[in-house]
Amino acid sequence: MTTQFQSTPVLLGDGNADAISAVADYALSKRTSLFLEADATFARGGTVGRETEYWAGTPVTDVRSTTRVGVMAGIRHVF
């Protein structure tokens, strides 16, 4: 695997990633609900460099694995 956004590609080696997500929705009334969303991405090997290149602009080449987690909660009201 090589970098994608660099003018001169950098060899990142092999790698893979797994992602998981879950969403919960709870109705408070006919038009209002609460929601909760959570996700996690587990990157290993060259995939770490590809992810850090996308988010930071410079690929990381000395990290074997990384995990990114996100959580979002909110209230939804339909007018």
N, C-alpha and C positions, 0 to 999 in steps of 0.2 A: 504494500500500500504506500502511496506517496501523497504528499500534500496536494490540495486542490486549488488554493487561492494564492500560492506563492509564485512569483515570476520565474524563479528557478525551483523546480520540484525538489522536495526533501524526501528521502527514503525513510519511511516510518516503520517498516516491517509488517508482519502479520498482526491481525487483531480482530476482535469481534465485540459486539455489544448486545445487551438485552435491555428491554424496556418493559415496564409494567405501569398500568394506571387503573384508577378506580374512581367512580363518581357515585355520590349518594344524593338523593333528592327527597325532601320531606315537605309535603303539602301542609301549610298552615290554614289555608282556606282555598276556595275555588280559584282565586286569582293570585295568591301569594304563596311562595315556597322558599325554603332554605336549601342551599346546595353546598356540597363539600367535594372537592376534587383533589386527588393526590397522585403524583407520578414519580417514578424513579428510573434513572438510566444508569446502567452499569457498563462501563467501557473498559476494555482490556487491550494491552499491546498497542499496535499502531492506530487503533481507533481513538485512543486517548489523544494522540497528536492531531488527528483529524478534527476532533471536537474542540480542542483548545485553539486550533488554527481558526476555526469558524467564529468562536466567541471572543478570543483575545487578539487575533491577528498574527500571532507567532506560535508555531507548533511547539508543544512540549515533547521532548524526545527521551527524557530520563525518568518517566513515571510509568510504572507497570499497570496500574489500574486506578480508576476514579469512579466516584458515584455522584450523580447530581439528583437532588430531590426537590420537588416543588409541591406546594400546598396552596389551595385557593378556597376561600369560603365566601359566601355572599347570600344576599336575599334577592329574590326575583319577584317583581310585581307586574302583572300584565294589565294594561289599561284597556 
